[in-house]
Amino acid sequence: MSSTSEVFAAMSEAVAGNGGKSLQRKFKGKVVFTINENNKVYSLDLSSPTDCKVAEGDIFDGKADLQVLCTEEVMGKMINKEIQPQQAFMKGMLKIKGKMNLAMKLTAVLAATRKKLPTSKL
């Protein structure tokens, strides 16, 4: 399983360049991810096609369109396709505040991130 920092590094790669522009056309929003155990906060900005980025910390000062709260384990399961974000939300494993239409599109962001994750050579 990938660590949280690896996941968000891959997400940063996924939103860079043309991939980010195409993802931005689908998503169009600002998301703050909070990982419970270590209180790590990451921000995803797909609000502008010219400046798509992932940063550590809340760069939106609490004004994100969507806030996602989960454990590192749940984030890993979503990245590894062991559970869909919608299922995690329904089971109470994932907490969401903000625009629900963006939450429904979270799968597209996770799919793009999954493609950029380093694979094991075993």
Secondary structure, DSSP 8 states (H G I E B T S, - for coil): ---HHHHHHHHHHHTSHHHHHHHHHHH-SEEEEEETTTTEEEEEE-SSTT--EEEES-TTTT--SEEEEE-HHHHHHHHTTSS-HHHHHHTTSEEEEE-HHHHHTHHHHHHHHHHHS-----
